[in-house]
Amino acid sequence: MTTPTSAGSRHRTTDVLVVGAGLAGLSAARQASAAGARTRVIAKGWGAQYWLSGGIGVLGYHPLGQAQPVASPADALAALAADQPRHPYALAGVSAVAEAVSDIQHACADNGLALEGSIDRNWLLSSPLGGRRPICLAPSTMTGGDLTRRDPMLIVGLTGYPDFPAGLVAANLEAQDMAATAAEVDLVSFRQRRFLNATVLASLFDLPEIREEAARAIRPRLGSAGRVGMPAVLGMESSEEAVSHLSDLLGVEVFEIATAPPSVPGIRLHRALVRGLVGSGVRVSSGMQVVGSESNGSTIEAVYSEAAARRVRHAAGSFVIATGGILGGGLITDEDGSVTEVVADIPVKSPATRSDWFRREVLDSAGHPIYRAGIEVDSGWRPLDSGKVVWENVTVAGGLLAEAETIREHSMDGVAVATGFLAGRAAAASLVPG
């Protein structure tokens, strides 16, 4: 809910306030801070990266419905922009997308996380069930599993950890004409624990003695495998060291394969970006659910969050709203067919009635209209209503934007990074004095 005020701008210590701490919000905060703006991030939680692969998928499929994934995101982006001129990538432009992807790659490298690749080529990695997953920037711990290679793989599961079905992964890879076999290893150190999940395992694999125990169990199962795929739990703080150590111990290349959530590589990515922001003086706070805003004419003066039964006012000169779309909670749908933006009550472009949200077939090749719902923006990423700017000092980024089916496109990460990059710059450039 937006509350008007005529009191004028109160004293503030934040120039740009970013609402949302997913990739879009963190990218926006990085750019606003780099432009010299006093920047803060507040968020209900830590965004989708805790559930995703830990890489940056820019564009995996275009046109939608194609069986073969995109080989070069850079080449496909130009075609997408021509086909869909209101798509966030079309609004951003190919060169800006490339700059944003390169920037996030450097941000991660500066904070101890190597993402390999470029916008010119997709890696083709295994999904958690052995499907093909195109991705532009992949953690260095995963790139050894590129499915364009033909050398045989041993897929290793860990007894007591149910979220990585090694046999199913190998069988599905074999069905795609990949040379893959499976093995499950039972480690004494793991038997001593009543509960094993991804984050517990990742902490254990930070320890050299655990890696040595795992290598002793895997070595007799290698056979003719030229590389070994393991669940993406090989270290939380020292993953690159862990993968290198295991490779040395086994004498073959070891790589990680994405698992069911929570995503350890996603946590690594999130932590690297937050570490960089905090190091540059940006304050990042979670547990703050924004529930409304305060306006003065055509500007937002503050937003309100609720945490631990307290209502807190956050004033700023400019605001970046990056709270995610329907799946992220930034848009709320109602049984009457209405779709509402939760922070600043920005009008949402969506199907007029609930009966128009979905097509009859669940897997309709044309997709479901509700997933294109979102906020329309101008060239400065300010929200629009019937072509008119709603709030002069607000920019919008990520999953809130209209006209993109990011899940089907495999573009969620790239759209977040590119639009956050540009929205953060625009927010810093258009600060309201005060």
N, C-alpha and C positions, 0 to 999 in steps of 0.2 A: 504494500500500500504506500502511495506517495502522499506526503502531507505538505501542503503549501506553508510558507512562512514569509513574513515581511520584516523579520528582525534584522535582515542583512547578514553578511558573512561574519561569523564569530572567529576568534583566533584559532588558527590551525597549525599543526606541525607537519602535516603531510601534503605534498603537492599532488601526487598521483596515488590514488588508492585502487588497488586491484582486488576485485572480489572473485575468488576462485583460485585454487592452487594446483590445477591440472597443468598440462603442457601449455595450454593457451595462456593461463594466468602467469605462470612462471616465465614464459617467453616475453610477455608484455612487461612484466616487472623488470626483467633484465634490460630491455630497451629503454624504458623510462628512466631507470637509474643511470644507464650509460649516457643519457642525454642531460644529466645533471639534476633531474628532479628528485626531491625527497620522496621516496617510494615506500609503500607498505603493502603487504599482501595479507588479506584475511580470508578465511575459508571455513566451511562447515567440516570438511575432511580433506584428505590428501589427493583427491582426484582419481581418475581411472587408471593411472599407471600402476597402481597396486594390483590391478587385475589383468593388465595387458602384457605384451611380450618383452618390453624393455628396450625395443628398438624404435625406429621412426619409419612407419609405413607411409609413403607419400601418395602412391597411386598403384594399386594392384590390378584393377580390372577396368578397362574401358574399350568399347562400350560395355555396359552392364549386360550380363548374360553370356559373355564370351567364355569359352572353356579354357583358353590359354591366357595365363597372366601376362601383364605388361612387362616387356623386357627392359624398356628405358622409360622411366617416369618423365624425364625431360621431353622426350618426343611425344608421349601421350598427353601431356598437359596442354600442349598447343591445340591438339584435336579436341580435348574436352572443353577448353575455353571457347572454341568456335561453335561447338554443339550446344553449350549451355552458358550463354553470356552473363547470367546472374549467379553462376556458381562462385563460391568464395575464391577458388583458384583463378577464375576469369577476372574477378575484381582485383585480385592481388597482382596478377601478371607472372609469367614464368620466371623472369629474372629475379623478382622479389622472393618467390618461393625458393629458388636456388640459394639466394643469399641467406634466407632464414634458416634453411636446412644446414648450410655450412656453419652458420653462427652457433646453432645448438650443438653441432659436432665439436666445435672449438670450446664451447662452454663446458662440455662434459670432459674433454681432454684436459682442460685446465684444472679440473677437480677430480682427477684420478680415474676416469672412466673412458675407455676407448670404444668409440662407435666407428665401425669400418664401412666404407662405401661412399657413393656419391649419387647425386640425382640422375646421373647418366645411366645407371644400371640397377636393377633389382637383384638382390640375392634371392635364392629359392631355397627356403629352409623347411624343415619338418614342423608341422603343427603338433600339438600335444597328443594327437591320435594318428599321426603318420600321414596326414594330408600335406599338400604343397602350400607353402605360405610365402608369397612374395613380399619382400621388405627392402626398403632403400638403405637405411643405416642399421646395421646389426651390431650387437655387442661382439667384441673380438673373440669372446669365449664361445660364440655360436657359429662363426663363419666357416669353421672346419666341416660343418654339416651341410654345406651347399650341395643341393641335389642335382646340380648340373654336372658334378663330378661323378665318376663311375666306379671309384675304388670301393671295395666291399666294406660294410659297416657291421659292427657288433653293437646292438642296442642293449644297454645294461639297466636293469631295474634293481631296486633296493628292497629287500624283504622288510616288511613293516611299514613301508611307505606306499599307500594304495593309489596315490594320485598320478602315477606314471606307469601305465600298462605296457611294459616293454615288449611283450609278445604281440600285442595288437599293433603297436607302432611298427614293428618289424614286418608283420604280415601285410599291413597296408602299404608299406614302402615296396615290398616285394611285388604286390599287385600292380605297382606302377613301374615294374621292370627295374627296380633297384636291388642290388645285391645286399641283403640285410638278414642277419640272424639275431636271435635274442638270447639273453641269459639273465638270471636273477641271482644276486649275490647276497648272502646272509652274513652280516658282520656282527661279531660278538659285542662290539661296543654299542651297537644299536639295540641288541636284545635286552640290554640293561635298562632301557628307557621304556616307560609305559606308553609314551605318546610321541610319535614322529610326524611333524609336518614340515612344510617347505622351509620355514624360517629357522626351525630347530636344526634341521639338516645343514642349512647354509652356515650356521654358526659352528657346527661340528667340522665341516669341511674347511674352515679357516685353519684348523689344526693339522700340522704336518703328519702327526702320528695316525690320524684318521685316514688321510690320503694314502699313507703307506699300507695300512690294513686293507683298504679298498683295492689297491693295486695287487696285493698278494692274492686276493680272492678273484680278481678279474683275469690275471695273467694266464692261468690254465685254460680259460675259456676263449682265448683270442682266436684260435684257429687261423684262418687265412685273412682275417679282417685287417684292413689297412688303416682303419680309424675306429674310434669308440665313441658312441653317443650316450650321454648320461643325462638324467633329469637336471634341469637348470637350478641346482641347489649347491653348486660347487663353490661355496664361499660367499659370505655377505660382505666382508670388508676386503678380502684378498682374493677375489675370484680369478683374476688373470694369473696371479701367482699359483693358485690352486690348480688351474687347468694346465699350466706349463709344467708344474711339478708332476702331476699325474701322467702327462705325456712322456716326460723323461723316464718315469718309473716303468711305464709299459712299453716304451720304445715305439709307440705309434701315436698319432695325433688324437687327442681327446677333445670333444666338443660338447656343448650343452644343447639340450632340446627343451623348448618351452613346455611348461607343465600346466595343470589346472591351477586356478588362483588359490592362494595369493601368489603373485609373481615376484620371485626374488630378483630377476633382472629388472623388473619395473621398479622395485623398491630401490635398487642401486641407482637407477636413472634419476628417480625423484630426489634421492639424497644428494647426488652430485650437483643437481641444479640448485637445490636449496642451499647447499654448502657455498656455492658460488655467490648466490644472492646475499646471504648473511655476511660473507666476507667483503662484499662491496657496500655494506651498510644498510641493506634492505631488511626490514623487520618482517618476519613471516610468522603468522599466527593461525593455528587451527582451532577447531571447537567453537567457532563463531558463525552461527547461522544467521545470515542477513535476512531480515523479515520486512524491510520497508525502507523508505527514503524520505528526505525532506527537501523541498524544492523552493526556488525563488524565481518566478518568471519562467524563463526557458532553460534554467540551469538547476542541477542537483547540488545542494550544499552539503548534504551529509547522508549517510546510510545508517541504519540501526541494526545491530546484531543482538541476538539473545544467546546467552551462555550461562549455565548454572543459575537460572532464574533471574539473571540480571540483564537489563536492557542497556546497551551501550551505544552512544552516539559517536560516529566516525566522520569527521569533517575532512574535506580535501578540495583542491582546486579542480581536479579532473578525476574521472572514474573510468576504470576498465571493468566491464562486466563479462566474466568468463566462467559462468557457473554451470556450463554444460547444458545440453538440450533436455529432451524428455527423459532420456536414460540417466542423465546426471542430476536431475532435480531442479535445473534452472528454469524449466518450463513445467507447469502443472496442468494436467488435463482434467476435465470434468465430464460427468456423464451426459451433460447437456450439449457436449461438443465443443465447448469453449476451451481455449488454451491460454494460460496466463503466465507472463514473465514475473518472477517473484521479487526482484529487487526494486525496480523503478517503474513497474506497471507499463512496460513498453508493449505496444501492440504487436501481436504475433500473426504472421501470415500462415494460415492453416486451412484445411477443408472446413467448409461452413457448417456441416452437420456431422455428427458422430458416424452416421451410416456411410459417409464418404471417406472415412479414415482408411478403410481396408478394402482390398479387392477380394473376390470370392475365394480364390485359391490361395492357400497359405504361402506357397512357393511361386507365386505369379512372377514371371520373368520381368514384368514391368515394375515390380516393387509396389509398396503400399504408400499412398499419398501422405499419410501422417508423418512418415520419416523424412519428408522434405519440409515439414513445418519448421518455422523459425523466424528470426528477425531479419528484415531487410535493412540494408545499410547504404550510405552514400560512399563516395570515393575516399572520404576521411574516416570511414568505419563508424560513423554516427548513426544511430537508429532512425529509421524512417517510418512514417505513417502516411500512406497515400502520397508518397513522394516528398513529404515535408519532414524536416528534421524535428525529432521529438525533443531531445535534450542536446544542447549545444556542447556541453562539456562531458559527454558520455561517449565512450567507444565500446564496441561489442566484438567479441572474438570467440572462436572455437565452435563447440557444438550448438550454441544458441543460434547460429546463422542459418538462414533459409537456403533452400535449393541444392542441398548436397545430401546424398545417401552414403554417408561416410563408411558405414559398416560394409555394405555391399561393394563399395569402391575400394575398400582397404585403404582409405585415405584419412582416417580419423586423426592420426598423429600429425600428418603433414598439414592438414587444414588447421589444426590447433596451433602448431608451431608458426606457420606462415601468417595467419591472421593475428595471433598474439603479438608477433614481431611487429607488424604494421600498426596494430591498434595501440600498442605501448608507445611507439614513436609518435603517433598522432596525438595521444593523450598528453605527452610531455610538451609537444609543440603548441598546444592550444590551451595552456593553463589559464584559468581565471585568476586575476590578481587577488591577493589577499594574504 
